Amino acid sequence: SPLTREAESPILRCVNVRCASRERRTLHHFVSKHGFDIEGLGPRIVNVLLDRGLIQDAADLFNLAEGDLIGLEGFQEKAARNLVAAIQNAREIALPRFLTALGIPHVGEGVAALIARHWRTSDVLGGLVLTDLKAVRGIGPEIAESVVNWFTDKHNQTFIKRLKARGVRVTVPRERRGTRLLGKT
Protein backbone atom coordinates (compact mmCIF):
# COMPACT_ATOMS: atom_id res chain seq x y z
CA SER A 1 0.00 0.00 0.00
CA PRO A 2 1.17 3.54 -0.53
CA LEU A 3 2.50 5.41 2.47
CA THR A 4 0.44 8.34 3.73
CA ARG A 5 1.09 11.22 6.06
CA GLU A 6 -1.53 12.32 8.55
CA ALA A 7 -2.34 16.02 8.66
CA GLU A 8 0.49 18.03 10.23
CA SER A 9 2.48 14.89 11.04
CA PRO A 10 6.01 14.24 9.86
CA ILE A 11 5.46 10.47 10.09
CA LEU A 12 4.74 8.37 7.01
CA ARG A 13 2.47 5.37 7.69
CA CYS A 14 1.37 2.31 5.79
CA VAL A 15 -2.44 2.32 5.68
CA ASN A 16 -2.70 -1.46 5.22
CA VAL A 17 -3.28 -2.82 8.75
CA ARG A 18 -2.52 -6.36 7.53
CA CYS A 19 0.89 -5.35 6.16
CA ALA A 20 3.54 -7.90 7.20
CA SER A 21 5.85 -5.18 8.54
CA ARG A 22 3.06 -3.59 10.60
CA GLU A 23 2.01 -6.97 12.00
CA ARG A 24 5.62 -7.70 12.93
CA ARG A 25 5.92 -4.34 14.74
CA THR A 26 2.59 -4.97 16.47
CA LEU A 27 3.91 -8.30 17.72
CA HIS A 28 7.11 -6.63 18.96
CA HIS A 29 4.93 -4.17 20.90
CA PHE A 30 2.70 -6.98 22.23
CA VAL A 31 5.61 -8.75 23.97
CA SER A 32 7.38 -5.55 25.05
CA LYS A 33 7.74 -4.19 28.57
CA HIS A 34 4.63 -2.03 28.06
CA GLY A 35 2.62 -5.03 26.91
CA PHE A 36 2.85 -8.61 28.13
CA ASP A 37 6.46 -8.10 29.25
CA ILE A 38 7.56 -11.64 28.40
CA GLU A 39 11.08 -12.02 29.74
CA GLY A 40 13.55 -13.25 27.15
CA LEU A 41 11.22 -12.60 24.22
CA GLY A 42 12.34 -9.55 22.31
CA PRO A 43 12.18 -8.40 18.70
CA ARG A 44 15.07 -10.63 17.57
CA ILE A 45 13.45 -13.83 18.82
CA VAL A 46 10.01 -12.76 17.58
CA ASN A 47 11.54 -12.25 14.13
CA VAL A 48 13.09 -15.73 14.21
CA LEU A 49 9.77 -17.28 15.24
CA LEU A 50 7.93 -15.43 12.47
CA ASP A 51 10.56 -16.20 9.83
CA ARG A 52 10.53 -19.92 10.71
CA GLY A 53 6.71 -20.02 10.56
CA LEU A 54 6.36 -21.06 14.20
CA ILE A 55 3.94 -18.19 14.87
CA GLN A 56 1.63 -16.09 12.74
CA ASP A 57 0.47 -13.69 15.46
CA ALA A 58 0.70 -13.13 19.20
CA ALA A 59 -1.90 -15.79 20.05
CA ASP A 60 0.40 -18.46 18.59
CA LEU A 61 3.03 -17.64 21.21
CA PHE A 62 0.90 -19.32 23.86
CA ASN A 63 1.02 -22.63 21.95
CA LEU A 64 4.81 -22.81 21.72
CA ALA A 65 6.48 -25.82 23.30
CA GLU A 66 10.11 -26.41 24.21
CA GLY A 67 10.51 -28.74 21.23
CA ASP A 68 9.51 -25.94 18.86
CA LEU A 69 12.37 -23.78 20.09
CA ILE A 70 15.25 -26.23 20.51
CA GLY A 71 17.57 -25.92 17.57
CA LEU A 72 16.67 -22.34 16.76
CA GLU A 73 19.49 -19.83 16.85
CA GLY A 74 20.55 -19.43 20.49
CA PHE A 75 18.18 -22.04 21.90
CA GLN A 76 19.30 -25.07 23.85
CA GLU A 77 17.12 -26.97 26.32
CA LYS A 78 17.47 -24.50 29.18
CA ALA A 79 16.78 -21.39 27.06
CA ALA A 80 13.77 -23.09 25.46
CA ARG A 81 12.42 -24.16 28.86
CA ASN A 82 12.91 -20.64 30.29
CA LEU A 83 11.15 -18.94 27.38
CA VAL A 84 8.18 -21.34 27.45
CA ALA A 85 7.91 -20.80 31.22
CA ALA A 86 8.00 -17.01 30.76
CA ILE A 87 5.25 -17.23 28.14
CA GLN A 88 3.15 -19.42 30.43
CA ASN A 89 3.63 -16.96 33.30
CA ALA A 90 2.41 -14.13 31.06
CA ARG A 91 -0.99 -15.77 30.45
CA GLU A 92 -2.53 -13.64 33.19
CA ILE A 93 -2.40 -9.93 32.51
CA ALA A 94 -4.01 -6.82 33.98
CA LEU A 95 -6.60 -5.06 31.81
CA PRO A 96 -4.60 -1.82 31.34
CA ARG A 97 -1.50 -3.72 30.18
CA PHE A 98 -3.64 -5.89 27.92
CA LEU A 99 -5.22 -2.86 26.26
CA THR A 100 -1.78 -1.34 25.79
CA ALA A 101 -0.38 -4.59 24.35
CA LEU A 102 -3.07 -4.75 21.67
CA GLY A 103 -1.51 -1.79 19.89
CA ILE A 104 -4.76 0.08 19.35
CA PRO A 105 -3.99 3.39 17.62
CA HIS A 106 -3.92 6.32 20.07
CA VAL A 107 -4.11 3.99 23.11
CA GLY A 108 -1.07 4.09 25.32
CA GLU A 109 -0.65 3.26 28.96
CA GLY A 110 -2.53 6.36 30.14
CA VAL A 111 -5.63 5.83 27.99
CA ALA A 112 -5.64 2.10 28.79
CA ALA A 113 -5.60 2.93 32.50
CA LEU A 114 -8.51 5.37 32.03
CA ILE A 115 -10.60 2.73 30.27
CA ALA A 116 -9.77 0.06 32.86
CA ARG A 117 -10.47 2.43 35.76
CA HIS A 118 -13.79 3.52 34.29
CA TRP A 119 -15.22 0.07 33.48
CA ARG A 120 -13.45 -2.10 36.09
CA THR A 121 -14.24 -5.30 34.15
CA SER A 122 -12.60 -7.24 31.35
CA ASP A 123 -16.04 -8.11 29.96
CA VAL A 124 -16.06 -4.63 28.43
CA LEU A 125 -13.76 -5.85 25.64
CA GLY A 126 -15.78 -5.77 22.48
CA GLY A 127 -18.73 -4.08 24.14
CA LEU A 128 -17.39 -0.54 24.16
CA VAL A 129 -19.80 2.04 22.80
CA LEU A 130 -18.57 5.25 21.20
CA THR A 131 -20.77 7.55 23.32
CA ASP A 132 -19.72 5.79 26.53
CA LEU A 133 -16.04 6.19 25.68
CA LYS A 134 -16.45 9.85 24.76
CA ALA A 135 -18.01 10.42 28.18
CA VAL A 136 -14.82 9.32 29.95
CA ARG A 137 -12.78 12.30 31.01
CA GLY A 138 -9.48 12.24 29.14
CA ILE A 139 -10.75 10.30 26.12
CA GLY A 140 -11.56 12.41 23.11
CA PRO A 141 -13.54 11.55 19.99
CA GLU A 142 -10.52 10.41 17.98
CA ILE A 143 -9.36 7.98 20.67
CA ALA A 144 -12.91 6.73 21.31
CA GLU A 145 -13.44 6.08 17.61
CA SER A 146 -10.10 4.28 17.34
CA VAL A 147 -10.94 1.95 20.26
CA VAL A 148 -14.42 1.14 19.00
CA ASN A 149 -13.14 0.55 15.46
CA TRP A 150 -10.45 -1.80 16.77
CA PHE A 151 -12.86 -3.89 18.81
CA THR A 152 -15.52 -4.08 16.09
CA ASP A 153 -13.04 -5.33 13.48
CA LYS A 154 -13.78 -9.04 12.80
CA HIS A 155 -10.08 -9.92 12.55
CA ASN A 156 -9.43 -8.37 15.98
CA GLN A 157 -12.46 -10.10 17.52
CA THR A 158 -11.13 -13.44 16.27
CA PHE A 159 -7.70 -12.58 17.69
CA ILE A 160 -9.18 -11.87 21.16
CA LYS A 161 -11.08 -15.19 21.04
CA ARG A 162 -7.87 -17.02 20.07
CA LEU A 163 -6.02 -15.45 23.00
CA LYS A 164 -8.76 -16.56 25.41
CA ALA A 165 -8.78 -20.07 23.90
CA ARG A 166 -5.04 -20.31 24.56
CA GLY A 167 -5.52 -19.50 28.23
CA VAL A 168 -4.85 -15.76 28.33
CA ARG A 169 -6.80 -14.33 31.24
CA VAL A 170 -7.38 -10.60 31.58
CA THR A 171 -7.70 -9.49 35.18
CA VAL A 172 -8.89 -6.26 36.68
CA PRO A 173 -6.55 -5.04 39.40
CA ARG A 174 -8.19 -3.91 42.59
CA GLU A 175 -8.16 -0.18 42.96
CA ARG A 176 -5.90 0.64 45.87
CA ARG A 177 -6.79 3.64 47.88
CA GLY A 178 -4.41 4.68 50.57
CA THR A 179 -5.76 6.07 53.81
CA ARG A 180 -2.59 7.70 55.07
CA LEU A 181 -3.65 11.10 53.72
CA LEU A 182 -7.38 10.68 54.28
CA GLY A 183 -8.79 13.63 56.22
CA LYS A 184 -5.58 15.63 56.05
CA THR A 185 -5.09 18.97 54.35
Disulfide bonds with the S-S distance in Angstrom:
none
